[in-house]
Amino acid sequence: MKTHSGTKKRFRKTATGKLRGRRAYSSHILEKKSPKRKRRMRQPTEVAGADRKRVRTLLAGKGD
């Protein structure tokens, strides 16, 4: 199975096998969000448990 090209641009697998991706709610309507919240959003975060299986499937070509 090929790797989904949209997924490989958005997610990375860490050395320990965890999945990292961009934080949700970080791209627009930023005026009302506090600076502290916006700073935290810059950092990538671990993919939520509910989405983990789907992202792993889409990254299958990357030697899962």
PDB file of N, H, CA, C and O in Angstrom:
ATOM      1  N   MET A   1       0.842  -1.185   0.000  1.00  0.00           N
ATOM      2  CA  MET A   1       0.000   0.000   0.000  1.00  0.00           C
ATOM      3  C   MET A   1       0.887   1.248   0.000  1.00  0.00           C
ATOM      4  O   MET A   1       1.871   1.330   0.735  1.00  0.00           O
ATOM      5  N   LYS A   2       0.522   2.195  -0.825  1.00  0.00           N
ATOM      6  H   LYS A   2      -0.277   2.128  -1.422  1.00  0.00           H
ATOM      7  CA  LYS A   2       1.309   3.433  -0.877  1.00  0.00           C
ATOM      8  C   LYS A   2       0.977   4.348   0.296  1.00  0.00           C
ATOM      9  O   LYS A   2      -0.111   4.291   0.868  1.00  0.00           O
ATOM     10  N   THR A   3       1.938   5.185   0.632  1.00  0.00           N
ATOM     11  H   THR A   3       2.822   5.232   0.167  1.00  0.00           H
ATOM     12  CA  THR A   3       1.731   6.211   1.660  1.00  0.00           C
ATOM     13  C   THR A   3       0.828   7.290   1.086  1.00  0.00           C
ATOM     14  O   THR A   3       0.985   7.685  -0.069  1.00  0.00           O
ATOM     15  N   HIS A   4      -0.116   7.766   1.887  1.00  0.00           N
ATOM     16  H   HIS A   4      -0.243   7.444   2.826  1.00  0.00           H
ATOM     17  CA  HIS A   4      -0.998   8.856   1.482  1.00  0.00           C
ATOM     18  C   HIS A   4      -0.188  10.146   1.488  1.00  0.00           C
ATOM     19  O   HIS A   4       0.321  10.547   2.534  1.00  0.00           O
ATOM     20  N   SER A   5      -0.058  10.807   0.329  1.00  0.00           N
ATOM     21  H   SER A   5      -0.472  10.481  -0.521  1.00  0.00           H
ATOM     22  CA  SER A   5       0.872  11.930   0.219  1.00  0.00           C
ATOM     23  C   SER A   5       0.461  13.137   1.056  1.00  0.00           C
ATOM     24  O   SER A   5       1.329  13.893   1.494  1.00  0.00           O
ATOM     25  N   GLY A   6      -0.834  13.341   1.291  1.00  0.00           N
ATOM     26  H   GLY A   6      -1.538  12.727   0.935  1.00  0.00           H
ATOM     27  CA  GLY A   6      -1.271  14.435   2.152  1.00  0.00           C
ATOM     28  C   GLY A   6      -0.899  14.171   3.603  1.00  0.00           C
ATOM     29  O   GLY A   6      -0.543  15.090   4.341  1.00  0.00           O
ATOM     30  N   THR A   7      -0.983  12.913   4.003  1.00  0.00           N
ATOM     31  H   THR A   7      -1.272  12.166   3.403  1.00  0.00           H
ATOM     32  CA  THR A   7      -0.666  12.541   5.382  1.00  0.00           C
ATOM     33  C   THR A   7       0.826  12.659   5.659  1.00  0.00           C
ATOM     34  O   THR A   7       1.223  13.115   6.731  1.00  0.00           O
ATOM     35  N   LYS A   8       1.663  12.249   4.693  1.00  0.00           N
ATOM     36  H   LYS A   8       1.340  11.879   3.822  1.00  0.00           H
ATOM     37  CA  LYS A   8       3.108  12.295   4.955  1.00  0.00           C
ATOM     38  C   LYS A   8       3.618  13.716   5.105  1.00  0.00           C
ATOM     39  O   LYS A   8       4.672  13.932   5.703  1.00  0.00           O
ATOM     40  N   LYS A   9       2.873  14.712   4.560  1.00  0.00           N
ATOM     41  H   LYS A   9       2.016  14.537   4.074  1.00  0.00           H
ATOM     42  CA  LYS A   9       3.264  16.115   4.708  1.00  0.00           C
ATOM     43  C   LYS A   9       2.850  16.679   6.065  1.00  0.00           C
ATOM     44  O   LYS A   9       3.419  17.670   6.523  1.00  0.00           O
ATOM     45  N   ARG A  10       1.862  16.054   6.711  1.00  0.00           N
ATOM     46  H   ARG A  10       1.401  15.249   6.338  1.00  0.00           H
ATOM     47  CA  ARG A  10       1.285  16.613   7.933  1.00  0.00           C
ATOM     48  C   ARG A  10       1.707  15.921   9.221  1.00  0.00           C
ATOM     49  O   ARG A  10       1.636  16.521  10.294  1.00  0.00           O
ATOM     50  N   PHE A  11       2.147  14.667   9.132  1.00  0.00           N
ATOM     51  H   PHE A  11       2.205  14.180   8.261  1.00  0.00           H
ATOM     52  CA  PHE A  11       2.475  13.901  10.332  1.00  0.00           C
ATOM     53  C   PHE A  11       3.854  13.294  10.226  1.00  0.00           C
ATOM     54  O   PHE A  11       4.337  12.997   9.134  1.00  0.00           O
ATOM     55  N   ARG A  12       4.492  13.112  11.392  1.00  0.00           N
ATOM     56  H   ARG A  12       4.100  13.354  12.279  1.00  0.00           H
ATOM     57  CA  ARG A  12       5.797  12.461  11.460  1.00  0.00           C
ATOM     58  C   ARG A  12       5.754  11.408  12.548  1.00  0.00           C
ATOM     59  O   ARG A  12       5.051  11.545  13.549  1.00  0.00           O
ATOM     60  N   LYS A  13       6.519  10.359  12.331  1.00  0.00           N
ATOM     61  H   LYS A  13       7.090  10.247  11.518  1.00  0.00           H
ATOM     62  CA  LYS A  13       6.634   9.322  13.341  1.00  0.00           C
ATOM     63  C   LYS A  13       7.907   9.583  14.127  1.00  0.00           C
ATOM     64  O   LYS A  13       8.961   9.814  13.534  1.00  0.00           O
ATOM     65  N   THR A  14       7.827   9.551  15.451  1.00  0.00           N
ATOM     66  H   THR A  14       6.971   9.364  15.933  1.00  0.00           H
ATOM     67  CA  THR A  14       9.006   9.775  16.288  1.00  0.00           C
ATOM     68  C   THR A  14       9.824   8.494  16.356  1.00  0.00           C
ATOM     69  O   THR A  14       9.382   7.444  15.890  1.00  0.00           O
ATOM     70  N   ALA A  15      11.004   8.578  16.931  1.00  0.00           N
ATOM     71  H   ALA A  15      11.363   9.431  17.310  1.00  0.00           H
ATOM     72  CA  ALA A  15      11.882   7.414  17.045  1.00  0.00           C
ATOM     73  C   ALA A  15      11.249   6.302  17.875  1.00  0.00           C
ATOM     74  O   ALA A  15      11.522   5.123  17.652  1.00  0.00           O
ATOM     75  N   THR A  16      10.405   6.679  18.831  1.00  0.00           N
ATOM     76  H   THR A  16      10.183   7.637  19.012  1.00  0.00           H
ATOM     77  CA  THR A  16       9.753   5.680  19.687  1.00  0.00           C
ATOM     78  C   THR A  16       8.447   5.162  19.091  1.00  0.00           C
ATOM     79  O   THR A  16       7.792   4.308  19.687  1.00  0.00           O
ATOM     80  N   GLY A  17       8.062   5.676  17.912  1.00  0.00           N
ATOM     81  H   GLY A  17       8.595   6.370  17.428  1.00  0.00           H
ATOM     82  CA  GLY A  17       6.863   5.175  17.237  1.00  0.00           C
ATOM     83  C   GLY A  17       5.606   5.996  17.460  1.00  0.00           C
ATOM     84  O   GLY A  17       4.542   5.651  16.947  1.00  0.00           O
ATOM     85  N   LYS A  18       5.717   7.084  18.223  1.00  0.00           N
ATOM     86  H   LYS A  18       6.582   7.364  18.640  1.00  0.00           H
ATOM     87  CA  LYS A  18       4.551   7.949  18.422  1.00  0.00           C
ATOM     88  C   LYS A  18       4.333   8.790  17.171  1.00  0.00           C
ATOM     89  O   LYS A  18       5.244   8.958  16.361  1.00  0.00           O
ATOM     90  N   LEU A  19       3.127   9.314  17.019  1.00  0.00           N
ATOM     91  H   LEU A  19       2.387   9.177  17.677  1.00  0.00           H
ATOM     92  CA  LEU A  19       2.807  10.156  15.869  1.00  0.00           C
ATOM     93  C   LEU A  19       2.681  11.596  16.314  1.00  0.00           C
ATOM     94  O   LEU A  19       2.001  11.893  17.296  1.00  0.00           O
ATOM     95  N   ARG A  20       3.340  12.498  15.589  1.00  0.00           N
ATOM     96  H   ARG A  20       3.893  12.257  14.791  1.00  0.00           H
ATOM     97  CA  ARG A  20       3.307  13.921  15.911  1.00  0.00           C
ATOM     98  C   ARG A  20       2.634  14.660  14.773  1.00  0.00           C
ATOM     99  O   ARG A  20       2.801  14.315  13.604  1.00  0.00           O
ATOM    100  N   GLY A  21       1.860  15.697  15.136  1.00  0.00           N
ATOM    101  H   GLY A  21       1.725  15.977  16.086  1.00  0.00           H
ATOM    102  CA  GLY A  21       1.208  16.509  14.129  1.00  0.00           C
ATOM    103  C   GLY A  21       0.943  17.895  14.654  1.00  0.00           C
ATOM    104  O   GLY A  21       1.205  18.196  15.818  1.00  0.00           O
ATOM    105  N   ARG A  22       0.426  18.733  13.791  1.00  0.00           N
ATOM    106  H   ARG A  22       0.213  18.488  12.845  1.00  0.00           H
ATOM    107  CA  ARG A  22       0.137  20.104  14.190  1.00  0.00           C
ATOM    108  C   ARG A  22      -1.066  20.161  15.117  1.00  0.00           C
ATOM    109  O   ARG A  22      -1.985  19.349  15.013  1.00  0.00           O
ATOM    110  N   ARG A  23      -1.050  21.116  16.011  1.00  0.00           N
ATOM    111  H   ARG A  23      -0.304  21.776  16.095  1.00  0.00           H
ATOM    112  CA  ARG A  23      -2.129  21.257  16.977  1.00  0.00           C
ATOM    113  C   ARG A  23      -3.392  21.803  16.307  1.00  0.00           C
ATOM    114  O   ARG A  23      -3.311  22.622  15.391  1.00  0.00           O
ATOM    115  N   ALA A  24      -4.532  21.356  16.760  1.00  0.00           N
ATOM    116  H   ALA A  24      -4.598  20.691  17.505  1.00  0.00           H
ATOM    117  CA  ALA A  24      -5.807  21.810  16.206  1.00  0.00           C
ATOM    118  C   ALA A  24      -6.099  23.253  16.640  1.00  0.00           C
ATOM    119  O   ALA A  24      -5.584  23.714  17.658  1.00  0.00           O
ATOM    120  N   TYR A  25      -6.913  23.948  15.878  1.00  0.00           N
ATOM    121  H   TYR A  25      -7.331  23.574  15.051  1.00  0.00           H
ATOM    122  CA  TYR A  25      -7.393  25.318  16.161  1.00  0.00           C
ATOM    123  C   TYR A  25      -6.287  26.371  16.117  1.00  0.00           C
ATOM    124  O   TYR A  25      -6.414  27.411  16.763  1.00  0.00           O
ATOM    125  N   SER A  26      -5.215  26.134  15.379  1.00  0.00           N
ATOM    126  H   SER A  26      -5.111  25.289  14.854  1.00  0.00           H
ATOM    127  CA  SER A  26      -4.083  27.049  15.453  1.00  0.00           C
ATOM    128  C   SER A  26      -3.908  27.950  14.239  1.00  0.00           C
ATOM    129  O   SER A  26      -2.946  28.716  14.181  1.00  0.00           O
ATOM    130  N   SER A  27      -4.817  27.877  13.264  1.00  0.00           N
ATOM    131  H   SER A  27      -5.599  27.255  13.311  1.00  0.00           H
ATOM    132  CA  SER A  27      -4.522  28.574  12.007  1.00  0.00           C
ATOM    133  C   SER A  27      -5.343  29.843  11.745  1.00  0.00           C
ATOM    134  O   SER A  27      -4.934  30.660  10.920  1.00  0.00           O
ATOM    135  N   HIS A  28      -6.460  30.030  12.401  1.00  0.00           N
ATOM    136  H   HIS A  28      -6.792  29.365  13.070  1.00  0.00           H
ATOM    137  CA  HIS A  28      -7.232  31.244  12.142  1.00  0.00           C
ATOM    138  C   HIS A  28      -8.023  31.645  13.375  1.00  0.00           C
ATOM    139  O   HIS A  28      -8.075  30.908  14.360  1.00  0.00           O
ATOM    140  N   ILE A  29      -8.650  32.844  13.312  1.00  0.00           N
ATOM    141  H   ILE A  29      -8.608  33.443  12.512  1.00  0.00           H
ATOM    142  CA  ILE A  29      -9.349  33.457  14.461  1.00  0.00           C
ATOM    143  C   ILE A  29      -8.400  33.518  15.658  1.00  0.00           C
ATOM    144  O   ILE A  29      -8.720  33.034  16.744  1.00  0.00           O
ATOM    145  N   LEU A  30      -7.234  34.117  15.442  1.00  0.00           N
ATOM    146  H   LEU A  30      -6.975  34.510  14.560  1.00  0.00           H
ATOM    147  CA  LEU A  30      -6.200  34.131  16.481  1.00  0.00           C
ATOM    148  C   LEU A  30      -6.294  35.346  17.401  1.00  0.00           C
ATOM    149  O   LEU A  30      -5.675  35.352  18.465  1.00  0.00           O
ATOM    150  N   GLU A  31      -7.042  36.363  17.024  1.00  0.00           N
ATOM    151  H   GLU A  31      -7.545  36.358  16.159  1.00  0.00           H
ATOM    152  CA  GLU A  31      -7.115  37.587  17.838  1.00  0.00           C
ATOM    153  C   GLU A  31      -7.682  37.331  19.224  1.00  0.00           C
ATOM    154  O   GLU A  31      -7.215  37.913  20.203  1.00  0.00           O
ATOM    155  N   LYS A  32      -8.673  36.476  19.315  1.00  0.00           N
ATOM    156  H   LYS A  32      -9.053  36.003  18.519  1.00  0.00           H
ATOM    157  CA  LYS A  32      -9.332  36.244  20.609  1.00  0.00           C
ATOM    158  C   LYS A  32      -8.585  35.235  21.477  1.00  0.00           C
ATOM    159  O   LYS A  32      -8.920  35.062  22.649  1.00  0.00           O
ATOM    160  N   LYS A  33      -7.579  34.568  20.916  1.00  0.00           N
ATOM    161  H   LYS A  33      -7.307  34.708  19.964  1.00  0.00           H
ATOM    162  CA  LYS A  33      -6.821  33.579  21.687  1.00  0.00           C
ATOM    163  C   LYS A  33      -5.665  34.269  22.412  1.00  0.00           C
ATOM    164  O   LYS A  33      -5.032  35.178  21.875  1.00  0.00           O
ATOM    165  N   SER A  34      -5.405  33.827  23.623  1.00  0.00           N
ATOM    166  H   SER A  34      -5.920  33.088  24.059  1.00  0.00           H
ATOM    167  CA  SER A  34      -4.371  34.471  24.431  1.00  0.00           C
ATOM    168  C   SER A  34      -2.988  34.156  23.864  1.00  0.00           C
ATOM    169  O   SER A  34      -2.797  33.121  23.226  1.00  0.00           O
ATOM    170  N   PRO A  35      -2.018  35.055  24.097  1.00  0.00           N
ATOM    171  CA  PRO A  35      -0.650  34.815  23.624  1.00  0.00           C
ATOM    172  C   PRO A  35      -0.073  33.496  24.147  1.00  0.00           C
ATOM    173  O   PRO A  35       0.649  32.799  23.434  1.00  0.00           O
ATOM    174  N   LYS A  36      -0.395  33.166  25.389  1.00  0.00           N
ATOM    175  H   LYS A  36      -0.981  33.733  25.969  1.00  0.00           H
ATOM    176  CA  LYS A  36       0.101  31.924  25.969  1.00  0.00           C
ATOM    177  C   LYS A  36      -0.432  30.720  25.193  1.00  0.00           C
ATOM    178  O   LYS A  36       0.302  29.771  24.917  1.00  0.00           O
ATOM    179  N   ARG A  37      -1.699  30.772  24.853  1.00  0.00           N
ATOM    180  H   ARG A  37      -2.295  31.542  25.077  1.00  0.00           H
ATOM    181  CA  ARG A  37      -2.328  29.680  24.096  1.00  0.00           C
ATOM    182  C   ARG A  37      -1.734  29.567  22.695  1.00  0.00           C
ATOM    183  O   ARG A  37      -1.510  28.466  22.191  1.00  0.00           O
ATOM    184  N   LYS A  38      -1.480  30.724  22.068  1.00  0.00           N
ATOM    185  H   LYS A  38      -1.661  31.619  22.477  1.00  0.00           H
ATOM    186  CA  LYS A  38      -0.901  30.721  20.716  1.00  0.00           C
ATOM    187  C   LYS A  38       0.533  30.198  20.723  1.00  0.00           C
ATOM    188  O   LYS A  38       0.948  29.517  19.785  1.00  0.00           O
ATOM    189  N   ARG A  39       1.290  30.509  21.770  1.00  0.00           N
ATOM    190  H   ARG A  39       0.953  31.062  22.532  1.00  0.00           H
ATOM    191  CA  ARG A  39       2.655  29.988  21.890  1.00  0.00           C
ATOM    192  C   ARG A  39       2.653  28.466  21.993  1.00  0.00           C
ATOM    193  O   ARG A  39       3.459  27.787  21.358  1.00  0.00           O
ATOM    194  N   ARG A  40       1.736  27.942  22.802  1.00  0.00           N
ATOM    195  H   ARG A  40       1.081  28.494  23.319  1.00  0.00           H
ATOM    196  CA  ARG A  40       1.630  26.486  22.949  1.00  0.00           C
ATOM    197  C   ARG A  40       1.255  25.816  21.634  1.00  0.00           C
ATOM    198  O   ARG A  40       1.676  24.691  21.362  1.00  0.00           O
ATOM    199  N   MET A  41       0.464  26.506  20.819  1.00  0.00           N
ATOM    200  H   MET A  41       0.122  27.419  21.039  1.00  0.00           H
ATOM    201  CA  MET A  41       0.012  25.935  19.548  1.00  0.00           C
ATOM    202  C   MET A  41       1.134  25.799  18.521  1.00  0.00           C
ATOM    203  O   MET A  41       0.992  25.049  17.554  1.00  0.00           O
ATOM    204  N   ARG A  42       2.247  26.511  18.713  1.00  0.00           N
ATOM    205  H   ARG A  42       2.363  27.119  19.498  1.00  0.00           H
ATOM    206  CA  ARG A  42       3.363  26.404  17.768  1.00  0.00           C
ATOM    207  C   ARG A  42       4.012  25.029  17.819  1.00  0.00           C
ATOM    208  O   ARG A  42       4.522  24.534  16.814  1.00  0.00           O
ATOM    209  N   GLN A  43       3.988  24.418  18.996  1.00  0.00           N
ATOM    210  H   GLN A  43       3.574  24.820  19.813  1.00  0.00           H
ATOM    211  CA  GLN A  43       4.648  23.130  19.181  1.00  0.00           C
ATOM    212  C   GLN A  43       3.794  22.004  18.595  1.00  0.00           C
ATOM    213  O   GLN A  43       2.574  22.006  18.756  1.00  0.00           O
ATOM    214  N   PRO A  44       4.428  21.039  17.915  1.00  0.00           N
ATOM    215  CA  PRO A  44       3.651  19.889  17.464  1.00  0.00           C
ATOM    216  C   PRO A  44       3.202  19.070  18.670  1.00  0.00           C
ATOM    217  O   PRO A  44       3.815  19.132  19.736  1.00  0.00           O
ATOM    218  N   THR A  45       2.144  18.312  18.496  1.00  0.00           N
ATOM    219  H   THR A  45       1.646  18.261  17.630  1.00  0.00           H
ATOM    220  CA  THR A  45       1.599  17.530  19.591  1.00  0.00           C
ATOM    221  C   THR A  45       1.381  16.094  19.143  1.00  0.00           C
ATOM    222  O   THR A  45       1.387  15.799  17.948  1.00  0.00           O
ATOM    223  N   GLU A  46       1.192  15.217  20.096  1.00  0.00           N
ATOM    224  H   GLU A  46       1.188  15.456  21.067  1.00  0.00           H
ATOM    225  CA  GLU A  46       0.940  13.814  19.765  1.00  0.00           C
ATOM    226  C   GLU A  46      -0.471  13.682  19.196  1.00  0.00           C
ATOM    227  O   GLU A  46      -1.397  14.349  19.657  1.00  0.00           O
ATOM    228  N   VAL A  47      -0.627  12.830  18.202  1.00  0.00           N
ATOM    229  H   VAL A  47       0.126  12.288  17.827  1.00  0.00           H
ATOM    230  CA  VAL A  47      -1.933  12.617  17.575  1.00  0.00           C
ATOM    231  C   VAL A  47      -2.868  11.979  18.594  1.00  0.00           C
ATOM    232  O   VAL A  47      -2.459  11.099  19.351  1.00  0.00           O
ATOM    233  N   ALA A  48      -4.123  12.424  18.614  1.00  0.00           N
ATOM    234  H   ALA A  48      -4.455  13.140  18.000  1.00  0.00           H
ATOM    235  CA  ALA A  48      -5.115  11.927  19.560  1.00  0.00           C
ATOM    236  C   ALA A  48      -5.342  10.428  19.371  1.00  0.00           C
ATOM    237  O   ALA A  48      -5.228   9.901  18.264  1.00  0.00           O
ATOM    238  N   GLY A  49      -5.660   9.763  20.461  1.00  0.00           N
ATOM    239  H   GLY A  49      -5.753  10.191  21.361  1.00  0.00           H
ATOM    240  CA  GLY A  49      -5.871   8.315  20.427  1.00  0.00           C
ATOM    241  C   GLY A  49      -6.918   7.871  19.412  1.00  0.00           C
ATOM    242  O   GLY A  49      -6.769   6.826  18.778  1.00  0.00           O
ATOM    243  N   ALA A  50      -7.973   8.663  19.260  1.00  0.00           N
ATOM    244  H   ALA A  50      -8.094   9.511  19.776  1.00  0.00           H
ATOM    245  CA  ALA A  50      -9.049   8.309  18.340  1.00  0.00           C
ATOM    246  C   ALA A  50      -8.596   8.336  16.887  1.00  0.00           C
ATOM    247  O   ALA A  50      -9.164   7.638  16.047  1.00  0.00           O
ATOM    248  N   ASP A  51      -7.573   9.141  16.580  1.00  0.00           N
ATOM    249  H   ASP A  51      -7.111   9.709  17.262  1.00  0.00           H
ATOM    250  CA  ASP A  51      -7.113   9.289  15.194  1.00  0.00           C
ATOM    251  C   ASP A  51      -5.878   8.447  14.882  1.00  0.00           C
ATOM    252  O   ASP A  51      -5.484   8.329  13.722  1.00  0.00           O
ATOM    253  N   ARG A  52      -5.273   7.871  15.900  1.00  0.00           N
ATOM    254  H   ARG A  52      -5.592   7.967  16.842  1.00  0.00           H
ATOM    255  CA  ARG A  52      -3.989   7.192  15.734  1.00  0.00           C
ATOM    256  C   ARG A  52      -4.030   6.074  14.691  1.00  0.00           C
ATOM    257  O   ARG A  52      -3.154   5.989  13.831  1.00  0.00           O
ATOM    258  N   LYS A  53      -5.048   5.222  14.772  1.00  0.00           N
ATOM    259  H   LYS A  53      -5.760   5.291  15.471  1.00  0.00           H
ATOM    260  CA  LYS A  53      -5.147   4.072  13.872  1.00  0.00           C
ATOM    261  C   LYS A  53      -5.255   4.529  12.420  1.00  0.00           C
ATOM    262  O   LYS A  53      -4.612   3.966  11.535  1.00  0.00           O
ATOM    263  N   ARG A  54      -6.071   5.550  12.185  1.00  0.00           N
ATOM    264  H   ARG A  54      -6.594   6.007  12.904  1.00  0.00           H
ATOM    265  CA  ARG A  54      -6.272   6.041  10.821  1.00  0.00           C
ATOM    266  C   ARG A  54      -4.987   6.632  10.243  1.00  0.00           C
ATOM    267  O   ARG A  54      -4.653   6.376   9.086  1.00  0.00           O
ATOM    268  N   VAL A  55      -4.267   7.421  11.041  1.00  0.00           N
ATOM    269  H   VAL A  55      -4.539   7.629  11.981  1.00  0.00           H
ATOM    270  CA  VAL A  55      -3.023   8.040  10.562  1.00  0.00           C
ATOM    271  C   VAL A  55      -1.978   6.962  10.281  1.00  0.00           C
ATOM    272  O   VAL A  55      -1.271   7.036   9.276  1.00  0.00           O
ATOM    273  N   ARG A  56      -1.872   5.960  11.157  1.00  0.00           N
ATOM    274  H   ARG A  56      -2.447   5.899  11.973  1.00  0.00           H
ATOM    275  CA  ARG A  56      -0.931   4.855  10.933  1.00  0.00           C
ATOM    276  C   ARG A  56      -1.221   4.135   9.620  1.00  0.00           C
ATOM    277  O   ARG A  56      -0.301   3.781   8.882  1.00  0.00           O
ATOM    278  N   THR A  57      -2.507   3.920   9.331  1.00  0.00           N
ATOM    279  H   THR A  57      -3.254   4.208   9.931  1.00  0.00           H
ATOM    280  CA  THR A  57      -2.895   3.262   8.082  1.00  0.00           C
ATOM    281  C   THR A  57      -2.475   4.091   6.887  1.00  0.00           C
ATOM    282  O   THR A  57      -1.965   3.551   5.906  1.00  0.00           O
ATOM    283  N   LEU A  58      -2.684   5.402   6.957  1.00  0.00           N
ATOM    284  H   LEU A  58      -3.099   5.840   7.754  1.00  0.00           H
ATOM    285  CA  LEU A  58      -2.339   6.274   5.844  1.00  0.00           C
ATOM    286  C   LEU A  58      -0.836   6.403   5.652  1.00  0.00           C
ATOM    287  O   LEU A  58      -0.375   6.699   4.550  1.00  0.00           O
ATOM    288  N   LEU A  59      -0.061   6.182   6.723  1.00  0.00           N
ATOM    289  H   LEU A  59      -0.435   5.941   7.619  1.00  0.00           H
ATOM    290  CA  LEU A  59       1.402   6.237   6.637  1.00  0.00           C
ATOM    291  C   LEU A  59       2.015   4.847   6.404  1.00  0.00           C
ATOM    292  O   LEU A  59       3.223   4.665   6.558  1.00  0.00           O
ATOM    293  N   ALA A  60       1.191   3.889   6.040  1.00  0.00           N
ATOM    294  H   ALA A  60       0.210   4.037   5.915  1.00  0.00           H
ATOM    295  CA  ALA A  60       1.622   2.487   5.977  1.00  0.00           C
ATOM    296  C   ALA A  60       2.852   2.259   5.104  1.00  0.00           C
ATOM    297  O   ALA A  60       3.653   1.373   5.400  1.00  0.00           O
ATOM    298  N   GLY A  61       3.019   3.033   4.041  1.00  0.00           N
ATOM    299  H   GLY A  61       2.368   3.753   3.800  1.00  0.00           H
ATOM    300  CA  GLY A  61       4.154   2.835   3.163  1.00  0.00           C
ATOM    301  C   GLY A  61       5.484   3.238   3.781  1.00  0.00           C
ATOM    302  O   GLY A  61       6.539   2.931   3.226  1.00  0.00           O
ATOM    303  N   LYS A  62       5.451   3.926   4.929  1.00  0.00           N
ATOM    304  H   LYS A  62       4.593   4.175   5.379  1.00  0.00           H
ATOM    305  CA  LYS A  62       6.672   4.425   5.567  1.00  0.00           C
ATOM    306  C   LYS A  62       7.293   3.381   6.516  1.00  0.00           C
ATOM    307  O   LYS A  62       8.049   3.741   7.419  1.00  0.00           O
ATOM    308  N   GLY A  63       6.981   2.117   6.317  1.00  0.00           N
ATOM    309  H   GLY A  63       6.367   1.825   5.584  1.00  0.00           H
ATOM    310  CA  GLY A  63       7.574   1.064   7.141  1.00  0.00           C
ATOM    311  C   GLY A  63       7.001   1.004   8.530  1.00  0.00           C
ATOM    312  O   GLY A  63       7.740   1.024   9.514  1.00  0.00           O
ATOM    313  N   ASP A  64       5.690   0.931   8.622  1.00  0.00           N
ATOM    314  H   ASP A  64       5.089   0.915   7.822  1.00  0.00           H
ATOM    315  CA  ASP A  64       4.964   0.883   9.891  1.00  0.00           C
ATOM    316  C   ASP A  64       5.392  -0.279  10.697  1.00  0.00           C
ATOM    317  O   ASP A  64       4.888  -0.483  11.801  1.00  0.00           O
TER     318      ASP A  64
END
